[in-house]
Amino acid sequence: MASMEKINEQAAAFFEELENMDELEMLYGSEESKDRFRIENDGAAEWALEKLRDITDEYNRLKKLILEKRTELDEQDEKLDARMEGQTRYLNGLLEQYFRDGDLKTKETKTQKSYKLLSGTLVLKKESYGYLRDDNALIQWAHNAGRENYVETVEKLKWADLKRQLVFDNDTVYDPDTGAIVDGITAIRQPEKFEVKLG
């Protein structure tokens, strides 16, 4: 497995190479140069596609190295979590045994017992109930029991249905039945976008 330093060096070298590439300079030209490389035939277009493929391959290779390193770090993270959980569980168990078996003057409330020390407090929460809810069943119960005031009604726009009923004319959206412009919709111009798909 490559070290993180090695990956960083390779990535830096790759990007430095990109920045210093004579071919990219030919593509973009310098600020002082008015003559700029242009793709004017299939051969030049093929060259550009091959360069794109090379750049993409190198990018993917480096991303794979990063992913491998990330996987290695995730495994170390999981081991660290497991060690922390095991040690914590062990010490918490010893403290609980001391709390339960020791003759301690605990402070007791309705919900818990506690024992204060200099570095922290040992707390035993008394048995209680938690509740799992089925909101749909509870909503139905509230309707049946005349407790609708405990049921929230949330309005939600049926956008897909509404969209089919409106007319979209460039940056204007209007209701065809009334001719009125519809409030609440802002048109955002999406510029043309050129894509290269490598085969």
Number of C-alpha atoms within 10 A of each C-alpha: 7 10 11 13 9 11 16 14 12 15 19 12 12 16 14 11 11 14 11 11 12 12 13 14 14 13 15 14 16 11 8 6 8 8 12 13 14 12 13 8 8 9 10 13 13 12 12 16 16 13 14 14 14 12 15 13 12 15 14 12 13 17 14 12 20 18 12 14 17 13 12 12 12 12 12 12 12 11 12 12 12 12 12 12 11 12 12 12 12 12 11 13 12 11 13 15 11 13 19 10 9 9 8 11 11 15 11 14 10 7 10 13 16 17 15 12 8 5 6 8 10 17 16 16 13 12 8 6 6 6 5 6 8 8 10 9 10 13 16 13 13 15 14 10 9 9 12 14 9 11 13 8 8 5 6 6 7 8 9 8 9 10 11 9 13 16 16 14 9 9 10 12 20 17 14 12 9 7 11 10 14 13 8 6 11 10 11 8 8 6 6 6 5 6 6 7 6 9 5
